[in-house]
Amino acid sequence: MPVDTFCGILGAAAGPSALFAIGLFLVGIPIARGAPEVAAVTAMKLIVHPLATWVFAVHVLDVAPEWTAVGVLMAALPTGANVFVLAQNYRLYEARGSAVILVSTVVSVVTLPALFTLGELWVP
């Protein structure tokens, strides 16, 4: 039981700790640096990735509409913290990776509701 409790507490702290580390990395770094790359990656993640998922699910795999909606919405989620972890591990694009996480999270406040609205059109 103590190991289970310890693992539960540690697992619950992983997400907030990662977000805290990303926030610390962004302090003092202008988000505008590398803006074209950040904008391109954000657009690919929030627009191209869900569109490609929809095309693949509908036209290649012939997936049921309910599962297509789930896949498209999962693909439309903002960039996750794994990008920051990998960037920090390899010491490449750490600032831009953090900026992409921040910008894609903010922009997804608009794109996700739009996809929910569009989803009503193609899911019976």
Secondary structure, 3 states (H helix, E strand, C coil): CHHHHHHHHHHHHHHHHHHHHHHHHHCCCCCCCCHHHHHHHHHHHHHHHHHHHHHHHHHHCCCCHHHHHHHHHHHCCCCCCHHHHHHHHHCCCHHHHHHHHHHHHHHHHHHHHHHHHHHHHHCC
